[in-house]
Amino acid sequence: MIQTKLSWLSVFTLAIALTGCGGGQESAPAGGASTEGAAAPAAAPSAPIDPATAGSVTGKVAFTGQAPANPVIRMDATPACAQANSEPVHADEVLVNGNGTLRNVFVYVKDGLGGRTFPAPAEEVEIDQQGCMYRPHVLGVMVGQKVRIKNADSTNHNVHPMPTNNREWNVSQPPGGEDLIRDFPRAEVMIPVKCNVHPWMKTYVGVSAHPFFAVTGEDGSFELKGLPAGEYTIGIWHEKYGTQEMKVTVEAQKAATADFSITG
Amino acid sequence: MGEKRDSVYMHRFAILTAIATFFLIMAGALVVGNEAGLAVPDWPLSYGTWMPPMEGGVFYEHGHRMVATTVGFLTTVLVLWIWRKEPRSWVKRLGWTALAAVIVQGVLGGITVLYFLPAPVSITHACLAQAFFCIVLSLAVFTSPAWQSVQESHEDSDSPAFRHLCLAASAAVYIQLALGAAVRHRVLGVLAHLLWAGMVTVIMLWMARRASVRWHQLTSVHRLSGAIVILLILQLILGAGSYFIREATKNAVQPQFSTVWITTAHVAIGALLLGFSWVLTLMAYRKLPCSSKIYSMAGTPEKSLV
């Protein structure tokens, strides 16, 4: 009798585990290019913007305080990654420019365009995997715009966007494999994209419903051109320092200024 | 004579399966620690092959799959062996349960990869791993010559009974491991895990003290409870270490060796703590039956002496 009890006791453990505790992958075929998730053809602008009445927003993202040290990335677990870089590779999470500005800040019109719609541009945006790093580290695309993802490395990568407002996917990309061509059908700031084989590899994609976005570069500045006159909320996003926003008024043929400051 | 030798080999094989399961739990912890759960996007194949290049996160994820396949194979052999040679039907049933559990566990592992690590599935996967470990340990205990030989039983008139204390300790550790899995998969904060650690400590020390004071003449019980106390102390140290090192490295751009190894050790010692408690529970039921009835533990359940 007691053996039966003990047997059931063991089974009970299993039952607790099952009751108490509680996509799909794709692989890029070789050669050519693969596309997936194409959005419906973009609509024409609901109200074309007259360049004569358009202005712009310019500004920069200043950085004050102590910039964190960017540690050297350990790539020794993947010889192909270590061999692809003759110099030690540092993390590119926080890049402070020589002029005291911050690089890799996504800047965009967060609000103010009303119900205007904009077609996705025909040109593709490119993400490359070089030396086991994503290039670029931060980028912006429009809803429905094609993103071409390349693997220039001699090792396997997996490309894994982790959106909250778009569909998640995870695709392996072997060396010499075909480019992946994808798009994101819904606006989202930002979508982290990760390689789980090399967990330091991250890039961030800002998906915008309009073309008024930019990513700060080596001088920390940005310009959003062709905005119809009006009041706008300009948002910025940085991987480590989060978000800020600012209201600006754009007048025809003039440049409004939106200077941001981030403290480290 | 031949049957007896067969039984000994079956018991040893069950121990081997339990050891392999322990390493499988460690391999799973390494996958989580190295953030490699999705390093291989496909399942059941890995990058469309049985053997992808073992680099980066693939080493941990595919390595985990290889150890899991080995455990699945060992379990299948063990269950078939039990089915053919074991006379006790309840042991056979437990064997089939083990086989079902390892299959479900494999499917859960696949689902968690294909659906991008949904926390409920990942946590269930972690919990079932520990439950499966206990089932395999149970098979190892039930097939042991010591279990099957007629032994003197001791009357336990204490309240609560020692076997109930052991059972409570096992349940408490199991709940703690489930909470730990929820913390690792970011469903829970660490507070519940910390508070329950206090409960686990109290129950285990109570159990160990009872073993030491009342049942010190039972060498195996005494030794096992002593080992549990040592594991408990080690586990508390590793738990504190895991917490502080995770906090210190939470902004690191890649998994840090120190964090990975201390958290993996924490999971491994947790599994050992559960396993030892569970074996002690079985031994307590075997050696210290309730005061009103003394059962023969050697034969079938019907062979009660009362």
Contacts between the chains, C-beta under 8 A, distances in Angstrom:
chain1	res1	chain2	res2	distance
A	1	B	295	6.4
A	1	B	301	4.6
A	1	B	302	7.4
A	1	B	304	5.7
A	2	B	285	6.3
A	2	B	289	6.5
A	2	B	295	4.5
A	2	B	297	6.6
A	2	B	301	6.8
A	2	B	304	7.8
A	3	B	88	6.9
A	3	B	90	5.4
A	3	B	91	7.9
A	3	B	142	7.7
A	3	B	297	6.7
A	3	B	300	7.2
A	3	B	301	4.6
A	4	B	90	5.2
A	4	B	301	4.4
A	5	B	285	7.6
A	6	B	138	7.3
A	6	B	142	7.5
A	6	B	282	6.2
A	6	B	285	5.8
A	7	B	90	4.2
A	7	B	91	7.2
A	7	B	93	6.2
A	7	B	94	5.0
A	7	B	138	7.8
A	9	B	167	7.6
A	9	B	281	7.8
A	9	B	285	8.0
A	10	B	94	5.7
A	10	B	97	7.2
A	10	B	134	6.4
A	10	B	135	5.2
A	10	B	138	4.2
A	11	B	94	7.0
A	11	B	97	5.3
A	11	B	135	7.7
A	13	B	131	4.5
A	13	B	134	4.9
A	13	B	135	6.8
A	13	B	174	6.9
A	13	B	278	7.8
A	14	B	97	6.3
A	14	B	101	5.4
A	14	B	128	7.2
A	14	B	131	4.6
A	14	B	132	7.3
A	14	B	135	6.3
A	16	B	127	7.7
A	16	B	131	6.9
A	16	B	174	6.9
A	17	B	124	6.9
A	17	B	127	4.2
A	17	B	128	4.4
A	17	B	130	7.1
A	17	B	131	3.8
A	18	B	104	7.4
A	18	B	124	6.9
A	18	B	128	6.7
A	18	B	131	8.0
A	20	B	127	7.2
A	20	B	178	6.8
A	21	B	120	7.6
A	21	B	123	5.2
A	21	B	124	4.3
A	21	B	126	7.6
A	21	B	127	3.7
A	21	B	128	7.4
A	21	B	178	5.5
A	21	B	181	7.4
A	22	B	120	4.4
A	22	B	121	7.0
A	22	B	123	5.7
A	22	B	124	3.6
A	22	B	127	7.2
A	23	B	114	5.4
A	23	B	115	4.7
A	23	B	116	5.3
A	24	B	114	5.8
A	24	B	115	8.0
A	25	B	41	3.7
A	25	B	42	4.8
A	25	B	43	7.4
A	25	B	113	7.2
A	25	B	114	6.1
A	26	B	41	7.3
A	27	B	41	6.9
A	27	B	42	6.1
A	27	B	47	6.9
A	27	B	48	5.8
A	71	B	252	7.4
A	71	B	253	6.5
A	73	B	253	6.4
A	73	B	254	6.4
A	74	B	254	6.5
A	77	B	55	6.8
A	77	B	56	5.5
A	77	B	59	7.1
A	78	B	55	4.5
A	78	B	56	4.5
A	79	B	55	7.5
A	80	B	55	7.1
A	81	B	56	7.7
A	91	B	253	4.2
A	93	B	253	6.3
A	155	B	53	7.4
A	155	B	55	6.2
A	155	B	56	7.7
A	156	B	47	6.4
A	156	B	52	7.0
A	156	B	53	6.3
A	156	B	55	7.1
A	156	B	58	6.8
A	158	B	38	6.9
A	158	B	39	6.5
A	158	B	40	7.7
A	158	B	41	5.2
A	160	B	38	5.8
A	160	B	41	7.5
A	160	B	116	7.9
A	162	B	116	7.8
A	168	B	116	5.2
A	170	B	38	5.4
A	170	B	41	4.3
A	170	B	116	6.4
A	171	B	41	6.3
A	172	B	40	7.7
A	172	B	41	5.0
A	172	B	42	7.0
A	172	B	47	5.4
A	174	B	47	7.2
A	196	B	35	6.6
A	196	B	36	6.0
A	196	B	37	7.0
A	196	B	38	4.2
A	196	B	39	4.1
A	196	B	57	5.1
A	196	B	61	8.0
A	197	B	36	7.7
A	197	B	39	4.7
A	197	B	55	7.0
A	197	B	56	4.1
A	197	B	57	4.6
A	197	B	58	5.6
A	198	B	56	5.1
A	198	B	57	7.1
A	199	B	34	7.0
A	199	B	35	4.6
A	199	B	36	7.3
A	199	B	56	7.9
A	199	B	57	6.3
A	199	B	254	5.1
A	199	B	255	6.0
A	200	B	253	4.9
A	200	B	254	4.0
A	202	B	253	8.0
A	240	B	251	8.0
